[in-house]
Amino acid sequence: MYEVEVIVVENVLNYDESNVKNKNRHLIIEKARDLFISEGIHNPTMKDIANAAGISLRSLYDYYQTKDHLVIDIQIVTMSLIDSSFSNYQYNPSKTAFQNLQSVIEIVYKDLLDNQKAIKYITAFDYYFYNSYPDNRYNIYLNSLKSSNVPIKIIEHAMKDESIRFYHDDPMLTLITIFQSLLAYAQKIIYREKAMLSEDISGKGDLSIFKEVILNGLKKQHQV
């Protein structure tokens, strides 16, 4: 994953810097993310982060003036890694809109289970910024996700073949709610796996059930 993540850092964070500095930034992001997952985001200091990355505190400040700035960069990179296969989905116009949506949801489902470290970080991030973000950078990134071609194609196709049951006047809101719900439930299952098992819930398998419930609710009755 090292080379892939370096490319993600360069593409989504938009820093105009050399390959060497890009790799150094990746190292900081990678080590800080591991530290935040194990210790939480509130407790580690900038000195702790520098030690985890094996660099001096002065060098860390060359890249990040505040911990909040670093935390948001890690979140953007983490979300981008999860979103990459979704964004690269090759829409198939020979299938129905529902069948394409089903394929996309299957991809998202697999990515959520395959990226448990990322899910744990996102959970820690949500707890750390429980009320608001210190600047608008992350909101700008989230808005860029909404302009993805895949949901737009699904909606346009569904308006023609009527294979999807939307539950709001704005179909995009329905799709956003679906993917946010999958992520939120995956967070609960992965972050609280042992506790959920003690509550007689079958752990990761429940995400599969949740996925099927969502798909059954979206499928028009005439769909096979």
C-alpha positions as CSV (number, residue, x, y, z in Angstrom):
1,M,0.0,0.0,0.0
2,Y,3.0,2.3,0.4
3,E,3.2,3.5,-3.2
4,V,-0.6,3.7,-3.6
5,E,-0.9,5.9,-0.5
6,V,2.0,8.2,-1.6
7,I,0.1,8.8,-4.8
8,V,-3.1,9.5,-2.9
9,V,-1.3,12.0,-0.7
10,E,0.0,13.9,-3.7
11,N,-3.3,13.9,-5.6
12,V,-5.9,14.6,-2.9
13,L,-3.9,17.0,-0.6
14,N,-2.6,19.1,-3.5
15,Y,0.7,20.0,-2.0
16,D,3.2,21.4,-4.5
17,E,6.3,19.6,-3.3
18,S,9.1,17.3,-4.3
19,N,8.7,13.5,-4.4
20,V,11.0,13.3,-1.3
21,K,8.9,15.7,0.7
22,N,5.8,13.9,-0.5
23,K,7.2,10.6,0.8
24,N,8.1,12.2,4.1
25,R,4.6,13.6,4.4
26,H,3.3,10.1,3.8
27,L,5.5,8.7,6.5
28,I,4.2,11.3,9.0
29,I,0.6,10.6,8.0
30,E,1.1,6.8,8.2
31,K,2.8,6.8,11.6
32,A,0.4,9.5,13.1
33,R,-2.6,7.5,11.9
34,D,-1.3,4.3,13.7
35,L,-0.6,6.4,16.8
36,F,-4.1,8.0,16.8
37,I,-5.8,4.6,16.3
38,S,-4.0,3.0,19.3
39,E,-4.0,6.1,21.6
40,G,-6.9,8.2,20.4
41,I,-6.4,11.6,18.8
42,H,-6.9,13.8,21.9
43,N,-3.9,12.4,23.9
44,P,-0.8,12.4,21.6
45,T,1.2,15.6,21.5
46,M,3.1,16.9,18.5
47,K,6.3,15.6,20.2
48,D,4.7,12.1,20.4
49,I,3.8,12.3,16.7
50,A,7.4,13.3,15.8
51,N,8.8,10.4,17.9
52,A,6.4,8.0,16.2
53,A,7.5,9.2,12.8
54,G,11.2,9.1,13.8
55,I,11.8,12.8,13.0
56,S,12.5,15.9,15.1
57,L,9.8,18.1,16.4
58,R,11.1,21.0,14.2
59,S,10.9,18.8,11.1
60,L,7.3,17.9,11.9
61,Y,6.4,21.6,12.2
62,D,7.9,22.1,8.7
63,Y,4.9,20.0,7.5
64,Y,2.2,20.7,10.1
65,Q,1.9,23.7,12.3
66,T,-1.0,22.2,14.2
67,K,-2.2,18.7,15.1
68,D,-5.6,19.6,13.8
69,H,-4.2,20.2,10.3
70,L,-2.5,16.8,10.4
71,V,-5.6,15.1,11.6
72,I,-7.7,16.5,8.8
73,D,-5.0,15.5,6.2
74,I,-5.1,11.9,7.5
75,Q,-8.9,11.9,7.3
76,I,-8.8,13.1,3.6
77,V,-6.2,10.5,2.7
78,T,-8.1,7.7,4.5
79,M,-11.4,8.6,2.9
80,S,-9.8,8.8,-0.5
81,L,-8.4,5.3,-0.1
82,I,-11.9,3.9,0.7
83,D,-13.5,6.0,-2.0
84,S,-11.0,5.1,-4.8
85,S,-12.6,1.9,-6.0
86,F,-16.0,3.5,-5.8
87,S,-14.9,6.4,-7.9
88,N,-13.2,4.1,-10.5
89,Y,-16.3,2.0,-11.0
90,Q,-17.0,1.4,-14.7
91,Y,-20.6,2.1,-15.1
92,N,-22.4,-0.5,-17.3
93,P,-25.3,1.0,-19.3
94,S,-26.4,-2.4,-20.4
95,K,-27.5,-3.2,-16.9
96,T,-30.3,-1.5,-15.0
97,A,-29.6,1.4,-12.7
98,F,-30.4,-0.8,-9.7
99,Q,-28.0,-3.5,-10.9
100,N,-25.2,-0.8,-11.2
101,L,-26.1,0.5,-7.7
102,Q,-26.0,-3.0,-6.4
103,S,-22.5,-3.5,-7.8
104,V,-21.3,-0.2,-6.3
105,I,-22.7,-1.1,-2.9
106,E,-21.0,-4.5,-3.1
107,I,-17.7,-2.6,-3.8
108,V,-18.2,-0.3,-0.9
109,Y,-19.2,-3.2,1.4
110,K,-15.9,-5.0,0.5
111,D,-13.8,-1.9,1.0
112,L,-15.3,-1.3,4.4
113,L,-14.4,-4.7,5.6
114,D,-11.0,-4.7,3.9
115,N,-10.0,-1.4,5.4
116,Q,-10.6,-1.8,9.1
117,K,-7.7,0.3,10.2
118,A,-9.2,3.2,8.1
119,I,-12.6,2.7,9.7
120,K,-11.1,2.8,13.1
121,Y,-9.3,6.1,12.3
122,I,-12.5,7.6,10.9
123,T,-14.3,6.7,14.1
124,A,-11.5,8.4,16.1
125,F,-11.7,11.4,13.8
126,D,-15.5,11.7,14.3
127,Y,-15.0,11.6,18.1
128,Y,-12.3,14.2,18.0
129,F,-14.2,16.7,15.8
130,Y,-17.6,15.9,17.3
131,N,-19.0,19.3,16.7
132,S,-17.2,21.3,14.0
133,Y,-14.0,21.4,12.0
134,P,-11.3,24.1,12.6
135,D,-11.4,25.2,8.9
136,N,-13.3,24.5,5.7
137,R,-10.8,22.1,4.1
138,Y,-12.6,18.9,5.0
139,N,-16.0,20.3,4.0
140,I,-14.5,21.2,0.6
141,Y,-13.2,17.6,0.2
142,L,-16.6,16.2,1.2
143,N,-18.4,18.4,-1.4
144,S,-16.0,17.1,-4.1
145,L,-17.2,13.5,-3.3
146,K,-20.8,14.6,-4.0
147,S,-19.8,15.5,-7.6
148,S,-18.6,12.0,-8.4
149,N,-19.9,10.8,-11.8
150,V,-21.0,7.4,-10.5
151,P,-24.1,8.5,-8.4
152,I,-25.0,11.0,-11.1
153,K,-25.1,8.3,-13.7
154,I,-27.1,6.0,-11.5
155,I,-29.7,8.8,-10.9
156,E,-29.9,9.7,-14.5
157,H,-30.3,6.1,-15.5
158,A,-32.9,5.4,-12.8
159,M,-35.0,8.3,-14.0
160,K,-35.4,6.4,-17.3
161,D,-35.7,2.8,-16.3
162,E,-37.4,3.4,-12.9
163,S,-35.5,0.5,-11.4
164,I,-34.7,2.3,-8.1
165,R,-37.2,3.4,-5.4
166,F,-35.9,6.8,-4.1
167,Y,-37.2,8.0,-0.8
168,H,-36.8,11.7,-1.2
169,D,-37.4,14.4,-3.9
170,D,-33.7,14.7,-4.2
171,P,-32.4,11.3,-5.3
172,M,-28.8,12.3,-4.5
173,L,-29.8,12.6,-0.8
174,T,-31.1,9.1,-0.9
175,L,-27.7,7.8,-2.2
176,I,-25.7,9.9,0.2
177,T,-27.8,8.6,3.1
178,I,-27.2,5.0,2.0
179,F,-23.4,5.3,1.8
180,Q,-23.3,7.2,5.1
181,S,-25.4,4.6,6.8
182,L,-23.1,1.8,5.5
183,L,-20.1,3.6,6.8
184,A,-21.7,4.4,10.2
185,Y,-22.8,0.8,10.7
186,A,-19.4,-0.5,9.6
187,Q,-17.8,1.8,12.2
188,K,-20.0,0.4,14.9
189,I,-19.3,-3.2,14.0
190,I,-15.5,-2.8,13.5
191,Y,-14.9,-0.5,16.5
192,R,-17.2,-2.4,18.9
193,E,-16.8,-5.9,17.5
194,K,-16.1,-7.7,20.8
195,A,-18.9,-5.8,22.6
196,M,-21.4,-6.5,19.9
197,L,-20.5,-10.2,19.9
198,S,-21.3,-10.2,23.7
199,E,-24.7,-8.7,22.8
200,D,-25.4,-11.7,20.6
201,I,-24.9,-9.9,17.4
202,S,-22.9,-11.8,14.8
203,G,-20.2,-9.2,14.2
204,K,-19.1,-8.4,10.7
205,G,-21.8,-10.6,9.2
206,D,-24.4,-8.1,10.3
207,L,-23.0,-5.6,7.7
208,S,-24.0,-8.0,5.0
209,I,-27.5,-8.2,6.4
210,F,-27.7,-4.4,6.6
211,K,-26.5,-4.2,3.0
212,E,-29.3,-6.6,1.8
213,V,-31.9,-4.7,3.8
214,I,-30.9,-1.5,2.0
215,L,-30.9,-3.1,-1.5
216,N,-34.3,-4.7,-0.9
217,G,-35.7,-1.3,0.1
218,L,-34.4,0.4,-3.0
219,K,-35.5,-2.3,-5.5
220,K,-38.7,-1.6,-7.4
221,Q,-41.2,-4.4,-7.2
222,H,-40.9,-5.2,-10.9
223,Q,-37.2,-5.8,-10.6
224,V,-36.0,-9.4,-10.5
